[in-house]
């Protein structure tokens, strides 16, 4: 009997493997990203209390006219916005959670722009 493998199930396995190693705290929250076909989402999560500290996505009202869908330029903008919001709250150090995605393209663009905007991870 063969097990059917596809991209989604492989990403879920990577996500679970990463989930047990990475934990966000109040002082150093977890920067978790999610990308769909149409949008990109980024959140800073405090795993100790189970709350989202700050979030940014291509669905935000302020960014809707600046971005067009889910592409590398949108990811760069989301990285800048999440870093600015985090710095406003006094957060500079984060733990990066790529959520099982390969560190390439949109994920890399978001991470690099967040780093350039002042986040350390």
Residue pairs with C-beta under 8 A, 6 or more apart in sequence:
11 99
11 100
11 101
12 100
13 100
14 100
15 99
15 100
18 97
18 98
18 99
18 100
22 30
22 95
22 97
23 30
23 47
23 48
23 95
24 30
24 44
24 45
24 46
24 47
24 48
24 94
24 95
24 97
25 46
25 47
25 48
26 46
26 48
26 49
27 93
28 93
28 94
28 95
29 44
29 45
29 46
29 53
29 91
29 94
29 95
30 44
30 45
30 46
30 47
30 94
30 95
30 96
30 97
31 42
31 43
31 44
31 82
31 94
31 95
31 96
31 97
31 114
31 119
31 121
32 42
32 43
32 44
32 45
32 97
32 99
33 40
33 41
33 42
33 43
33 97
33 98
33 99
33 101
33 107
33 110
34 40
34 41
34 42
34 99
35 41
35 70
35 75
35 101
35 106
35 107
36 70
37 70
38 58
38 69
38 70
39 57
39 58
39 59
39 69
39 70
40 57
40 58
40 70
40 74
40 75
40 78
40 106
40 110
41 55
41 56
41 57
41 58
41 59
41 78
42 55
42 56
42 57
42 78
42 79
42 82
42 110
42 114
43 52
43 53
43 54
43 55
44 52
44 53
44 54
44 55
44 82
44 86
44 91
44 94
45 51
45 52
45 53
46 52
46 53
53 86
53 89
53 91
54 82
54 85
54 86
54 89
54 91
55 82
56 63
56 78
56 81
56 82
56 85
57 63
57 78
58 64
58 67
58 69
58 70
58 74
58 78
60 81
63 77
63 78
63 81
66 77
67 73
67 74
67 77
68 74
70 106
71 106
72 105
72 106
72 109
73 109
74 106
75 105
75 106
75 107
75 109
75 110
75 113
76 109
76 110
76 112
76 113
77 113
78 110
78 113
79 109
79 110
79 111
79 112
79 113
79 114
79 116
79 117
80 113
80 114
80 116
80 117
82 114
82 119
83 113
83 114
83 117
83 118
83 119
84 117
86 92
86 94
86 119
87 117
87 118
87 119
91 119
92 118
92 119
92 120
93 119
93 120
93 121
94 114
94 119
94 120
94 121
95 121
96 111
96 121
98 107
98 111
101 107
103 111
111 121
114 121
115 121
